[in-house]
Amino acid sequence: MRATESFIAALAIVFCAPSLSFADSRNGEQIFLKRCAICHGKDIKGTGPLANKSDPPTFDLTTPEFKKRLAAYPGVIISSVILRPNGDLIPRTLRANGVSIPPFAWTVKDFRDRNEYMTGVISKAK
């Protein structure tokens, strides 16, 4: 098989096999537990120890409304971290409550992994 045919076959596998993912849900879980669960809770329902100490309070990501938003805009979990209009909310909430989380140099892979993990948990939540 020539290189071009191999490349086309690889693309066909990637685009035709929706269950195929290059994200690592285990890494996503570790990132979530270290950086997000303090507000969102391990269950992603806004039950973490700081959930009610932010303004607005941390909301439940397993609600039908959020699931609908996630289906309409799959990048919503990622964009909520990168593009939020109140970008200082998380650091401000942490500082105000004496919580220090070390800086983290996010990579595209980290965002994919965390998104994979959270999407899986959210889709299974009742």
Residue pairs with C-beta under 8 A, 6 or more apart in sequence:
1 9
13 20
14 20
21 116
22 112
23 109
23 112
23 113
23 115
23 116
24 109
24 113
24 116
25 113
25 116
25 117
25 120
26 117
27 109
27 110
27 113
27 117
28 110
28 112
28 113
28 114
28 115
28 116
28 117
28 118
29 117
31 104
31 110
31 113
31 114
31 117
32 40
32 44
32 114
32 117
32 118
33 42
34 101
35 101
35 104
36 114
37 48
38 48
38 49
38 50
38 94
38 99
38 101
39 46
39 48
39 50
39 51
39 54
39 58
39 90
39 93
40 46
40 47
40 48
40 51
40 58
40 61
41 47
41 48
41 51
41 58
42 48
43 62
43 121
43 125
44 60
44 61
44 62
44 118
44 121
44 122
44 125
45 60
45 61
45 62
45 125
46 57
46 58
46 59
46 60
46 61
48 58
50 58
50 93
50 94
50 97
50 99
51 57
51 58
52 58
53 93
53 96
53 97
54 89
54 90
54 93
55 89
59 66
60 66
61 77
61 118
61 122
62 121
62 122
62 125
62 126
66 122
67 122
67 123
69 76
70 76
70 77
70 119
70 122
73 79
74 115
74 119
75 115
77 114
77 115
77 118
77 119
78 111
78 114
78 115
81 106
81 111
82 111
94 100
94 101
104 110
